[in-house]
Amino acid sequence: MYICVCIYIYIYIYISPLINSAHTANRRGTPTDLFELRTLLLASNACIGGPATASALAVASGWEKLLVPSILVGNLGYAVATFLGIGFYRVCRGF
């Protein structure tokens, strides 16, 4: 149980600020302005809602050029998160 709490704290303290800084850096116009706002919106939507909602956002917003990448990112997120979830369960179950 102690390991699970440590992993959760690590994600909350270290990973969440990295994700938030990527979004806020784009709004401030800093030198790390690598992506357009629509690309960040679709990537966030694909990570949270999966490929179905990301493709719906792309079509509804008229960004047909980003339709296929949004579906691919959503499916990649499903693939990675599935194995991370199984691994996290096995780590927590063992302790």
C-alpha positions in Angstrom: 0.0 0.0 0.0 2.9 2.3 0.8 4.3 2.0 -2.7 0.9 2.9 -4.3 0.7 6.0 -2.2 4.2 7.0 -3.2 3.5 6.5 -6.9 0.3 8.6 -6.6 2.2 11.4 -4.8 5.0 11.3 -7.4 2.4 11.7 -10.2 0.6 14.5 -8.4 3.7 16.5 -7.6 5.9 15.9 -10.6 3.9 14.9 -13.6 0.8 17.2 -13.3 2.9 20.4 -13.3 4.7 19.3 -16.4 1.4 18.8 -18.2 0.0 22.1 -17.0 3.2 24.0 -17.9 2.9 22.7 -21.5 -0.6 24.2 -21.7 0.2 27.5 -20.0 3.5 28.1 -21.9 1.5 28.1 -25.1 -0.8 30.8 -23.8 1.9 33.1 -22.5 3.8 33.0 -25.8 7.1 31.9 -24.3 10.0 30.4 -26.4 8.5 27.0 -25.8 5.6 27.9 -28.0 5.8 24.7 -30.1 2.2 23.9 -30.8 -0.9 25.7 -32.0 -3.8 26.0 -29.6 -5.9 23.6 -31.7 -3.3 20.9 -31.5 -3.1 21.2 -27.7 -6.9 21.1 -27.4 -7.1 18.0 -29.5 -4.3 16.3 -27.7 -5.9 17.0 -24.3 -9.2 15.8 -25.6 -7.7 12.6 -27.0 -5.9 11.9 -23.6 -9.0 12.5 -21.6 -11.9 11.3 -23.8 -10.2 9.0 -26.2 -10.3 8.8 -29.9 -14.1 9.1 -30.3 -14.4 12.5 -28.6 -11.2 13.8 -30.2 -12.4 13.0 -33.7 -15.8 14.6 -32.9 -14.0 17.8 -31.8 -11.8 17.8 -34.9 -14.8 17.4 -37.3 -17.0 19.8 -35.4 -14.3 22.5 -35.3 -13.5 22.0 -39.0 -10.0 20.7 -38.4 -10.2 17.7 -40.8 -6.5 17.8 -41.2 -6.1 16.8 -37.6 -8.7 14.0 -37.6 -6.4 11.1 -38.2 -3.7 12.2 -35.7 -6.3 12.7 -33.0 -7.6 9.2 -33.5 -4.1 7.8 -33.5 -3.1 9.6 -30.3 -6.3 8.5 -28.6 -5.7 4.8 -29.5 -2.1 5.1 -28.4 -3.2 6.5 -25.1 -5.5 3.5 -24.7 -2.7 1.1 -25.5 -0.2 2.6 -23.1 -2.6 3.3 -20.3 -3.9 -0.3 -20.4 -0.5 -1.8 -19.7 0.4 0.9 -17.1 -2.9 0.2 -15.3 -2.2 -3.6 -15.2 1.3 -3.0 -14.0 0.1 -0.5 -11.4 -2.4 -3.0 -10.1 0.1 -5.8 -9.9 2.5 -3.5 -7.9 -0.2 -2.5 -5.5 -1.6 -6.0 -5.1 1.8 -7.4 -4.2 2.2 -5.0 -1.2 
